[in-house]
Amino acid sequence: MLNEEKVYEAISTVIDPEVGFNLVEMGLIYKVEIKDSNHVIVTMTLSTQACPLHQMIVQWVKEACERVEEVSECEVNVVWEPAWNITMANENVKKALGA
Amino acid sequence: MFAINRDFAPPFKLIAPYFIIGVLFYLLSSLFAFSLDISSIGYMDPSVIAWVHIFLLGFIMMIIFGAMAQLVPVVLENGHFAVDLYYIIWPLLLFGTLMMAYGFIFSPLALPFGGLTVLIAMLTFLFDTFMTIRKIEKKLNFTMVSVIIANIFLLLGVVFGIVLALGYSGMISINLADLLKGHVYLVVMGYIVTTIFGLSMVLIPMFGLSHHFSWRPIKTALVLMSIGVLSVAISSLFDLLALSYFGYLLSALSLLLYVFQMFVLYKTRARKEHDVYAKSLYISLTSLVSSFLLCILYLFSKNEAMILVTGWLIFTGFFGFIITGHLYKIVPFLVWFERFSPLVGKEKVPMLANMIPIKSANSQVLFSALGVFIGAYGLFLSNNNLFKVGVLFLCVGGIFLLRNLIYIIRFK
């Protein structure tokens, strides 16, 4: 049965090539909602609005999400509020970055 | 909301020549510096002017133009008006720079032709940039404004430059010293520094993961620099000495505010690693601060050597390191984007940091830094041998830089 954990696990395969961490541990994925017919809505942000990989990262998240067998379709919304900051990342990331 | 997509991103084969030629010019300018006899030169000496043009046009402008091919869509949030124009900009800039250097060293008659070729290269760049700016529909942000201001100053600087070239070759009669002041200020402070202001506020917070910082210092710096550059440019046309000093003062305050803004970004960054990028920024800003101190010394001593050292530190230290540091971020990204991004999700791809030869990059930073500061000390003491030792280190740093660039470009 499809649940949020499965989706988060799939998205955690997407890595930001600049910092070398996956988007989930960076704290960039704000919310995962599973609607009727296993339609998934991912609400996420990026570490900067000027990210040159913006569109590609969104596409990678969508593809990773749709690789989960039960997902019928994935929609990715990028938001800038609340703005991301390092406190949203997990402890491993903070430690590795020296934050 | 904005995203760069493959339609906006220029192909790497378009941008690569700018970086390769730019780094070759970095090396060439270092080799050329061996021919300078600093015990007898002044800042108006043709060999110094030739070196300045090789360094500024061949290295700095070549790499800025190449970087702008990729960054204009990111910064202006629009695709280029005609990105293919970048295929003709670098050959024109290359040919024009070499011809100008030849003109300064061997034959002033070559100057107008070199200058005209550079003018065409820059007008082509400006045409694409201004036409891209026209496509902006959203409210202008700080970086967009700085790009617009910088390019207006570049246009004015190029016009001053071509008039100078005509005067230098004897085709027209003008006051070279006055107009040179306006030309240098418009291009160096008006274009290069203003561009650095704008791009720094996109790139440095992005790479350092800085958040929740004040923009007030850099916004004030941009206003002061704009008024300062205009003041010096106008003073150079009408011989208004007081206005030029007013311009210098504003520019100095502006640069101090820029340094303060960099300190703010440093304090608010989440990424605290001291990688080759961070080290390059530290050396760049240290050079800038050192040049301030020398300017203050010059006010008291009126020793012309101080002006030469200030110029050396700003060019090879501040500009040199901020540009080479960013090459270690921009070039791996472009190569990765072209070669590895299509493989994401299909196979394991490298991280950008894996694409940099760390030891060799650190060697480049070390040798280039030694070159900058030993060279500066040699200039300060008017000691030719010490200066040449610095130049030698700079050459070794340049060789490492070229090697690293090739390594990144060929990374598989």
Interface residues (C-beta under 8 A of the other chain):
Chain A: T13 V14 I15 P17 E18 V19 G20 S47 T48 Q49 A50 C51 P52 L53 H54 Q55 M56 V58 W60 E63 A64 R67 V78 A83 W84 N85 I86 A89 K94 L97 G98 A99
Chain B: M1 F2 A3 I4 N5 A9 Q70 V74 V75 V202 P205 M206 F207 L209 H211 H212 A270 R271 K272 E273 F333 W336 F337 F340 S341 V344 G345 V349 P350 M351 L352 A353
